């Protein structure tokens, strides 16, 4: 059995439920990845966990966006 330390965004994207282009955009925006060369980014399991946290925080509603209770 071969153990992969680093995986490409194309390999990880289906596991996260997103398209590879979407994952690559998030990786570029967040800077969470391991660069092997100028145009080659790879993801370690730690990178994937950090990226999931980053996406969840990025999409979390701000206090102004949260639904306001009209009876409060």
CNS distance restraints for C-alpha pairs under 8 A (distance, minus, plus):
assign (resid   5 and name CA) (resid  44 and name CA) 6.14 0.50 0.50
assign (resid   5 and name CA) (resid  45 and name CA) 7.77 0.50 0.50
assign (resid   6 and name CA) (resid  42 and name CA) 5.68 0.50 0.50
assign (resid   6 and name CA) (resid  43 and name CA) 5.29 0.50 0.50
assign (resid   6 and name CA) (resid  44 and name CA) 4.83 0.50 0.50
assign (resid   6 and name CA) (resid  45 and name CA) 7.70 0.50 0.50
assign (resid   7 and name CA) (resid  11 and name CA) 6.16 0.50 0.50
assign (resid   7 and name CA) (resid  12 and name CA) 6.81 0.50 0.50
assign (resid   7 and name CA) (resid  42 and name CA) 5.44 0.50 0.50
assign (resid   7 and name CA) (resid  43 and name CA) 5.22 0.50 0.50
assign (resid   7 and name CA) (resid  44 and name CA) 6.56 0.50 0.50
assign (resid   8 and name CA) (resid  12 and name CA) 6.52 0.50 0.50
assign (resid   8 and name CA) (resid  41 and name CA) 6.87 0.50 0.50
assign (resid   8 and name CA) (resid  42 and name CA) 4.89 0.50 0.50
assign (resid   8 and name CA) (resid  43 and name CA) 6.12 0.50 0.50
assign (resid   9 and name CA) (resid  13 and name CA) 5.76 0.50 0.50
assign (resid   9 and name CA) (resid  20 and name CA) 5.86 0.50 0.50
assign (resid   9 and name CA) (resid  23 and name CA) 6.44 0.50 0.50
assign (resid   9 and name CA) (resid  24 and name CA) 6.41 0.50 0.50
assign (resid   9 and name CA) (resid  41 and name CA) 7.67 0.50 0.50
assign (resid   9 and name CA) (resid  42 and name CA) 6.70 0.50 0.50
assign (resid   9 and name CA) (resid  43 and name CA) 6.85 0.50 0.50
assign (resid  10 and name CA) (resid  14 and name CA) 7.54 0.50 0.50
assign (resid  10 and name CA) (resid  19 and name CA) 7.96 0.50 0.50
assign (resid  10 and name CA) (resid  20 and name CA) 5.02 0.50 0.50
assign (resid  11 and name CA) (resid  15 and name CA) 7.88 0.50 0.50
assign (resid  12 and name CA) (resid  16 and name CA) 6.65 0.50 0.50
assign (resid  12 and name CA) (resid  20 and name CA) 7.96 0.50 0.50
assign (resid  12 and name CA) (resid  43 and name CA) 7.99 0.50 0.50
assign (resid  13 and name CA) (resid  17 and name CA) 6.22 0.50 0.50
assign (resid  13 and name CA) (resid  18 and name CA) 5.28 0.50 0.50
assign (resid  13 and name CA) (resid  19 and name CA) 5.74 0.50 0.50
assign (resid  13 and name CA) (resid  20 and name CA) 5.25 0.50 0.50
assign (resid  13 and name CA) (resid  23 and name CA) 6.20 0.50 0.50
assign (resid  14 and name CA) (resid  18 and name CA) 5.90 0.50 0.50
assign (resid  14 and name CA) (resid  19 and name CA) 6.83 0.50 0.50
assign (resid  14 and name CA) (resid  20 and name CA) 7.75 0.50 0.50
assign (resid  18 and name CA) (resid  22 and name CA) 6.43 0.50 0.50
assign (resid  18 and name CA) (resid  23 and name CA) 6.67 0.50 0.50
assign (resid  19 and name CA) (resid  23 and name CA) 6.37 0.50 0.50
assign (resid  20 and name CA) (resid  24 and name CA) 6.10 0.50 0.50
assign (resid  21 and name CA) (resid  25 and name CA) 6.24 0.50 0.50
assign (resid  22 and name CA) (resid  26 and name CA) 6.39 0.50 0.50
assign (resid  23 and name CA) (resid  27 and name CA) 6.13 0.50 0.50
assign (resid  24 and name CA) (resid  28 and name CA) 6.20 0.50 0.50
assign (resid  25 and name CA) (resid  29 and name CA) 6.16 0.50 0.50
assign (resid  26 and name CA) (resid  30 and name CA) 5.98 0.50 0.50
assign (resid  26 and name CA) (resid  51 and name CA) 7.83 0.50 0.50
assign (resid  26 and name CA) (resid  55 and name CA) 7.63 0.50 0.50
assign (resid  27 and name CA) (resid  31 and name CA) 5.55 0.50 0.50
assign (resid  27 and name CA) (resid  32 and name CA) 5.55 0.50 0.50
assign (resid  27 and name CA) (resid  33 and name CA) 6.41 0.50 0.50
assign (resid  27 and name CA) (resid  51 and name CA) 7.33 0.50 0.50
assign (resid  28 and name CA) (resid  32 and name CA) 7.48 0.50 0.50
assign (resid  30 and name CA) (resid  51 and name CA) 7.57 0.50 0.50
assign (resid  30 and name CA) (resid  54 and name CA) 7.40 0.50 0.50
assign (resid  32 and name CA) (resid  47 and name CA) 6.00 0.50 0.50
assign (resid  32 and name CA) (resid  50 and name CA) 7.18 0.50 0.50
assign (resid  32 and name CA) (resid  51 and name CA) 6.33 0.50 0.50
assign (resid  33 and name CA) (resid  41 and name CA) 6.33 0.50 0.50
assign (resid  33 and name CA) (resid  42 and name CA) 6.03 0.50 0.50
assign (resid  33 and name CA) (resid  43 and name CA) 5.36 0.50 0.50
assign (resid  33 and name CA) (resid  44 and name CA) 7.48 0.50 0.50
assign (resid  33 and name CA) (resid  47 and name CA) 5.80 0.50 0.50
assign (resid  34 and name CA) (resid  41 and name CA) 5.77 0.50 0.50
assign (resid  34 and name CA) (resid  42 and name CA) 5.22 0.50 0.50
assign (resid  34 and name CA) (resid  43 and name CA) 6.00 0.50 0.50
assign (resid  34 and name CA) (resid  44 and name CA) 7.40 0.50 0.50
assign (resid  34 and name CA) (resid  47 and name CA) 7.88 0.50 0.50
assign (resid  35 and name CA) (resid  39 and name CA) 7.88 0.50 0.50
assign (resid  35 and name CA) (resid  40 and name CA) 6.00 0.50 0.50
assign (resid  35 and name CA) (resid  41 and name CA) 4.59 0.50 0.50
assign (resid  35 and name CA) (resid  42 and name CA) 6.22 0.50 0.50
assign (resid  36 and name CA) (resid  40 and name CA) 5.58 0.50 0.50
assign (resid  36 and name CA) (resid  41 and name CA) 6.05 0.50 0.50
assign (resid  36 and name CA) (resid  42 and name CA) 7.05 0.50 0.50
assign (resid  37 and name CA) (resid  41 and name CA) 7.27 0.50 0.50
assign (resid  43 and name CA) (resid  47 and name CA) 5.57 0.50 0.50
assign (resid  43 and name CA) (resid  48 and name CA) 6.36 0.50 0.50
assign (resid  44 and name CA) (resid  48 and name CA) 6.37 0.50 0.50
assign (resid  45 and name CA) (resid  49 and name CA) 6.38 0.50 0.50
assign (resid  46 and name CA) (resid  50 and name CA) 6.23 0.50 0.50
assign (resid  47 and name CA) (resid  51 and name CA) 5.97 0.50 0.50
assign (resid  48 and name CA) (resid  52 and name CA) 6.16 0.50 0.50
assign (resid  49 and name CA) (resid  53 and name CA) 6.38 0.50 0.50
assign (resid  50 and name CA) (resid  54 and name CA) 6.14 0.50 0.50
assign (resid  51 and name CA) (resid  55 and name CA) 6.12 0.50 0.50
assign (resid  52 and name CA) (resid  56 and name CA) 6.21 0.50 0.50
assign (resid  53 and name CA) (resid  57 and name CA) 6.17 0.50 0.50
assign (resid  54 and name CA) (resid  58 and name CA) 5.94 0.50 0.50
assign (resid  55 and name CA) (resid  59 and name CA) 6.15 0.50 0.50
assign (resid  56 and name CA) (resid  60 and name CA) 6.07 0.50 0.50
assign (resid  61 and name CA) (resid  65 and name CA) 5.56 0.50 0.50
assign (resid  61 and name CA) (resid  66 and name CA) 5.98 0.50 0.50
assign (resid  62 and name CA) (resid  66 and name CA) 6.37 0.50 0.50
